[in-house]
Amino acid sequence: MLLPVVIAGGIGARLWPISRTMSPKQFIDFPGLEGSLFQNTIVRSGSITGASEPLIVCNLEHRFLVAEQLRSLNINHSKILLEPFARNTAPATAMASLLAIQSDPDALLLVLPSDHHIKDLKEFTSVVREGEKLALQDHLVTFGVPPSSAETGYGYIEIGDKIDSGCGYKVLNFVEKPDKETAESYLQSSTYYWNSGMFMFSARRYLEDLKTYASDIHDSCVKAFDQVKNEGDFLKILEADFEQCRSDSIDYAVMENTPHAAMIPFDAGWSDLGSWDALWDFQRKNESGNILDGDVITENVKNSYVQSNSRLLAVVGIDDAVIVETPDSVLVSNRSSVQNVKQIVEKLEDANRNEIKAPKIVLRPWGSYESIVKRKGYQVKHIIVRAGESLSLQVHRRRSEHWTVVKGKGLVTCGDQETTLELNESIFIPLGSKHRLANPFAEPVEIIEVQIGDYLGEDDIERFDDQYGRVE
């Protein structure tokens, strides 16, 4: 069995505009592509003849977003493994390996980050088949991209002798992101490749080497896997069992240590769209060298990336800049310094800023909500419930709510009463009343919700019935 494992949710998220750190870029429809990067990765994995439906490893917060994107591709049987915390690729792949060998002790894993773009699908499938041959010979295979520039944002792989049985090479070293001078020397060499972050190996071989070189991660994952909770399409890793697992990458934990590492050259138009340089190269520029997205007006602007998501953005007299406007933040940077946005995100996390904890638009299994305004004592939200979906039957202990339908119609439960609420109709939900908004109709329903109370946190909710299994 060949099992594609798509690792989604956190890869590259910190390099995306600040307001999107809770909905990483792989889940957003990408310019020039049909659908999101995540969906393109899923479709790409489906092009491999004989491969099973992919196993998705993602953060607990992204479970319904992942499920919805799979559903839009008419994929309804994939397993989704939920991590309570991000622990990097070594633990994520260990959990996927433990799941794979339950059904097939000889399972091969193809590990794919969900934020990559690959132009040549035919070459991708061809190289995967070459990787499969080496993986069946007990190699841990990585795929190296021939460098086209002295890139300092990528890791590199140094190769040695060719392996007799195929087109792969023995791996001598993994090199972290080099300085410019070192990257220039790698570009001139024929033995250094960009590290694509994609891998192929047998689940058994990976677990054995993980136990040898990172036994603490192996043992933590085995313990956590024994307690995984099956919730339909979701496999939930319990927080208490995973908390002690050390965070590490496949590269550090295993590949840099194992004698079984092999590399296959991979020249298929690969791009890791986790870097701003890659985003810049990927998109088409106008006659001034600019990438303009959204409601943008410029004057004397050159070689800049300018994106507006919610309002008019006017830019004057700028060169070599990145400017991104979102509903809750604005990012302005010189293009050469924009990778340092991750340090801004760290400062926001240290300050416990609300922009990190609660993005403006929050996706839920039933639809989404957007916080329009929040002040002391009240909050206003725009709520969208998709056709056929429903919120849980719930109660709030510290706030009341007023609902007004602005589009479509919904079925409202409040106490013992059920009411169909139509366009421009309103209802008051008293504090402490059991209530639910459902949409059994053919079109989405949109409401404006006004909350009033002394505490407006999302944890002021007690669920009594929920079709998504969120009642503990």
PyMOL commands that set and color helices and strands:
alter all, ss='L'
color gray80, all
select helices_A, chain A and resi 13-15+18-20+25-27+37-45+60-72+89-103+121-135+180-188+203-213+215-226+239-242+250-255+276-282+335-350+354-357
alter helices_A, ss='H'
color red, helices_A
select strands_A, chain A and resi 2-7+55-59+80-83+108-113+116-118+140-145+156-162+169-175+192-202+229-231+234-236+261-265+270-272+291-293+296-299+305-308+313-316+321-326+329-334+361-364+367-375+378-385+393-395+399-407+410-414+417-421+426-429+435-438+445-453+462-465
alter strands_A, ss='S'
color yellow, strands_A
deselect
rebuild
show_as cartoon
